[in-house]
Amino acid sequence: MLKRKGSGASLNRVEKSVWMQEGLGAVQWMVFLLANSIAVPIVLSGMLHSTVEETVGLMQRTLLVVGVTTFLQVRFGHRLPIADGPAGIWTAVVFLVVETTVRQGAAAGEALRLFEGGMLTAGLVLLGLNVTGLIRRMLALFSSAVTGTYMLLLGVQLSSIFLKGMLGVSAASPGIDVSASGVSIGVFAVILVLSMRGASWLRGYSVIVGIAVGWVAYTLLAGSGRAEGGGGIGADAVAMAELPLFELPQLFAWGWPAWNAGMTATAVLIAFVLVSNTIASAAAVGRLVDELEPGGSEVGRGDGTSDGVKAGAGTDAGAGVGRGDGARAGAGSAGAEVDGDGAGAGSAGAGAVGDASARAGAVGTGAGVGGGDGARAGAGSAGAEVDGDVSTRAGAGGADAGAGAEAGLGASAGVSAGAVGGTGARAGVSALPLGERLVARSILASGVNQWISALFSTTGMVSMASTAGFVRLTRAAALRPLLVACVLLALLACFPLWTGYLGAIPGPVASAAIMATLIQLLGVGLQSIAAESFDQRRVTIIGVSLLFGGGLMFLPAESLQALPSNLQYVLGNGLIVGTALCAVLERVWRLRREGDRGA
């Protein structure tokens, strides 16, 4: 009996420890969601010269939509720990539309109603892409180079925003706030040190600890007069005190939606951008989840669809060097036929998806499937030749590139497959280790989320690729804490007074916390690009994409004013241009080389 009591007490302690970890994880996710959500409504309210009540109302709607859309994606969409947040492209559109409308002397309300109509249109386009099956063809565009380029450009773009926030630089205050800078740099350092050198139990909570320490320090400095109050709306104590304790967010707060040709065309373009963002985010975070919790995502284990990505748990694809080198392809990862292009079941190494440029041979051709370690490609494997490269890049969904998978052996099964960010096998129709059903669910949820954003008059939401950095930094791969955080955030949105006070998180502190996660985001991008060997073709494509995409980020906004407004939205975003350029160059160059070989 004593032993049973002791076992029961031990079990209770374990359960309490798990609940405590998940509770702290939920709080940390909530802080992350909040930090990524409050900036847009505050800035937009400033442009609209909104009152405190109107600003808090917009914040309520934004937090509610972030909580609901993230919950829908995590529970029914991609089922990955990815936070939704205001889409950068939608944010740029609403800022530009409002600024242009006000400058022309018209009321901003009309522009906001057009913006609502645009989000409804984008949601309809996303649902159409899902129903028609065009999403499957779009997957072919996302190689390791494209996803890596996207991650690097995103990191550079966000770093400029959050560095300004860390230094206290804004349009109203163009000079550096020395006190705020000192606090934010301290927060940045605390998060990095805890995530790298802290105790194992503390590393996962480095972000929330850093924010807590920074908030206290900033409050003390503000009280001593050495720093400005950094809370935006929180500084107006009188107006804050008049806010009601409980109030539901308003529907169509900007009025009924409206449409015109220009906004409709823009919405169609934005829908395709949202698709690329969603796929890249799911690929990146899915791979990280499989690192932290092997077999924990559909990116690594497949979802049973016939796209050559049926990786189960546990089989090692050692690329000719045996097990234990990190190249983990799932059981059954041999690619089933895709689009009828001749990749026989069980053919060519660990899930090479066959198409015109990557035909995996007959069963057992150089792949050794069924022999030895289950999916072990040997040195001379005929496998799947891609672009005439020396090595065969027979990919396995979610497989990690093994330490001994050398390109020169002609059988680097796993080099392409192990692309960080989940870019997966380059050889094949599906360039990502993402199952069709996963992508279909994610895009369907994304379309519904655009409608929810329009319903509550906020900027459109999208899965944030920057979550990859947060997940890697905090090791927060479990879904339950994020789902709990979504529910808490949605409930918080019903309490205007609490929303206003939480919106008073000092900007420099929140910026420093997110800036720390960008390090891991850039690491994901670099590892994704390095997953395949560098030849002159890849170097040129990636270099051109980074140069033009990064260069556009530094162009003055005035330089594009001569272009039509819908082109201004797209060409003014270096992230979109650089990623699209990389995808187009990869596709065109590949088709040209295939044509040369065919001739």
ABEGO torsion letter per residue (X at the ends): XAAAAAAAAAAAAAAAAAAAAAAAAAAAAAAAAAAAAAAAAAAAAAAAGBBAAAAAAAAAAAAAAAAAAAAAAAAABAGBBBBBBBBAAAAAAAAAAAAAAAAAGBBAAAAAAAAAAAAAAAAAAAAAAAAAGAAAAAAAABBAAAAAAAAAAAAAAAAAAAAAAAAGBBAABABBBAAAAAAAAAAAAAAAAAAAABBAAAAAAAAAAAAAAAAAAAAAAAAAGABBBAAEAAABAAAAAABBABBBBBBGAAEBBBBBAAAAAAAAAAAAAAAAAAAAAAAAAAAAAAAABBGABAAAAEAGBBAGBABBBGBBBAGGAEBGAGBBBBBGABBBBBGGAGBBBGBGEGGBBBBAABBBBBBGBGAGBGBEAGBBBBBGBAEBBBGGBABBBBBBBGBBBBAABBAAAGBBBGAAAABBGGAEBABEABABBBBAAAAAAAAAAAAAAAAAAAAAGBBBBBBBAAAAAAAAAAGBABAAAAAAAAAAAAAAAABAAAAAAAAABBAAAAAAAAAAAAAAAAAAAAAAAAABBBBAAAAAAAAAAAAAAAAAAABBAAAAAABBAAAAAAAABAAAAAAAAAAAAAAAAAAAAAAAAAX
